[in-house]
C-alpha cells in the first residue's frame, strides 16, 4: 500500500456533500458542509456513518479544526472573517479571532492555528489568542489549497484542481510527494494512522493510506 491509496469510503448519502472541513477529537470525526449552514455533523470513525447534527449559531462555514479541547470553525470571506472556537457538544461560540488571510480554512496542532487561503494557495501560522501571524504566508504546491492536516511528523494539503493530496514541507511549503484520487478534495484530517478526506462534489468521506 502506498501513500494516497484509498482504503475505504463512506456510503453515499452521508450527509457529506460540499465538505468544507474535517476535525477529529480522538473518538469522532466532525465535518462542516457548505450547503448546511449553522450545522456541524458528527461521524463515527469506525464505520464512517453519520451520528448526529450539532446546531451552531449559523452562517456559511468553510473550515474546522480541533485543538485537543475545543472545535474551531471559520467563515468564508475576506481578511478579517471570523475564526471561532466552539463547544463541540452544543456548538456555542466561545471566542472569535479575525482571519489574517482571505478565503481561509484551518488546522490546529494544539499550540497554533495553521490558516490556509484557498484563493492565494498560501498558509501561515497564527497565534490562536490574538490572530496575529507568527510565520508566513508561505506558498503551497497546489492549485486550490484545502485544509492542512498532519500525522505529527508529516504535513498534507488537498490540491483541489488536480484531485490529489500533497505531502509538503511545513517550513518551506515545498512538495515532497502526492497521491490519492479524490474528486475536489477539501476537508482533510488525520487520526495518526490514516487521512480522512471530504469532497466538495461527491457525497462521501474517504479513508486514505499514509504509507
N, C-alpha and C positions, 0 to 999 in steps of 0.2 A: 504494500500500500504506500502511495506517495502523497506528498503534500498536496492538498486540494482535492483529493478523491472524495466524492460524495458517498457517505456511508449509508445514510437513510434520510427519509424525508417525511414530514407530517402529511397526513391525508389532506387533500384539497378541501377547502371549506372550513378553515381553522377557527375563527376568522383571522386571517393573517395577511390579506391583500393590502397593498400600498404600505408596506412595512417601512417605518421611519426610524426605528431604533430598537435595540435589544439590550437587556440587562440580566444579570444572574446574581442571586443573593445567597448562593450556596445550596439552595434547595429548589427554587423555582426560577424559570425564565419569566421575564416581563417584556412586553412589546407595546409599542405605540403605533397607531395607524393613522395615516393622513385622512382617510375617509370616516374616521370615528373620533372627531374632536371631543376633548373632555373625558376620554376614557383610556385607562391602562388595562391591558389584558394580561392575566396571569396564566402561565403554561406549565404543565407537568413535564419536567425534563426527561423523565423515563420513557414516556410514550409520545411526547410532543403533542399532547392534546390540551385543548383549552380547559381551564379550571374555572375562572370567574372573571368578571369585569369589575374594575375598581373605578369609581366615578371621581374624576378630577374636577378642577374648577372651570375648565373649558378652554377653548382656543385651539387652533391648529398647532400640532406638535411635530417636531422634526428630529428629535434625538433623545436618548436617555442613557443613564449610567447608574451604577451602584457603588457607593463609597465604603462599603463594609457595614454601614448602619442605615443609610437613607438612600432613596432613589433621587436622581436628578433628572429633570426633563427640560427641554428648551423649545422655544417658539421658533418658527421660521420667519426670518425677517432680516433687516439690515443691522449694521453695527449698533449695539445698544439694545438689541432684542433680549427678552428675558431668558435667563437660565435659572430654573427654580429647583430648590431642594424640597422634596415632598415626602410625606409619610406613606410608606408602601402599603399600609393597611387601609387607611382612609382616603388617601390622595390629597390630604390637606397640604397647602403650600406653607413651608416653614421659613424659607429665606429665599431672597432673589438677588442675583447679581446681573450686571449687564454684559452681554457678549462682546468681546473685542473684535470679532470677525462677523462678516455678513453671511447669511445662509448657513448657520452653524449646525454641527452635530457634535456630540460629546462622548468622552471616555474618562473615567475616574480611576486612578491607580491606588487610591487610598490616601494619597497625600495631595496631589494636584490634579486639576482638570486638564485634559487634552481637548482642545477645541479645534475642529476641522471645518474648513469652509468648502462647501460643495462647489460654489461658483469659482473660487480662486485656486482650488487644488493646493491648499497650504494647511499647515497645522501650527498651533502654538501651545505652550504650557502656561496655564493660568492659575493664579492664586485663587482658591475657592472662597476665600473670605472677602476679597476685595474686587476680584475680576481683573486685576492688573496682569499684564503679560510678563512672565518670568523668562521665557525663551521663545524665540521665533518672531514672526512667522517663518516657517521652513517649507520649501516646496515639496510636494509629494509626487511620486512617479505614476500618476493616474490621470484619467480623463473622466472627471465626475467623481470626486472622492466622497466616500461614505464614512461610516463610523469606525474609528480606530478601535482595535482590540489588542490584548496582549496575553500571552500564556505565562507571564512572569519573567520571560527571557527574550522572546521574540515579539515583534510587533507586526500587525497586519492591518490592511485597509482595503475596502472594496474599490475596484475600478469599474464604475458603472457602465461606461460606454463600451468597454471590452468584455463585460460579463465575467470578470475574474477577481480573485482575491490576491493581493500583492503583499509579500513579506518585505519589510523595509527596515533600514537603519534608523532608529529614533533620534540619533544625533545629527545625521546629515540629510535624512529623507531619501537616501539612495536605495534603489531597488536591489533586493537580494534574490528573490525568487517569486514566481507567480504560478497559480494553479486554480483549480475549480472551474466549473462552468455553471454559473447560476444567472438566470435572466435578471438583469438590472439589480445586482446586489446592493443593499444599502445598510440595513441593520446588521451589526456584527458583534458577537460576544464570545468569550472563551471560558470554559469551566475548568481549565487546567489540563484537560485531556483532548478536547475537541473544540472546533469552532462551530458556532451556530450562525447561520446566515438567513436574513429575511430579504425578500424581493419586493420591489415596488410594482411589479407587473404580474407575478404569479402568487396564488393564494396558498403559500406553504412556507415552512421553515426547513432548511437543510442542515444536516449534521456533517461536518467536513473534517477530514483527517489532517492532523498537524505534521505527520511524518510519512 
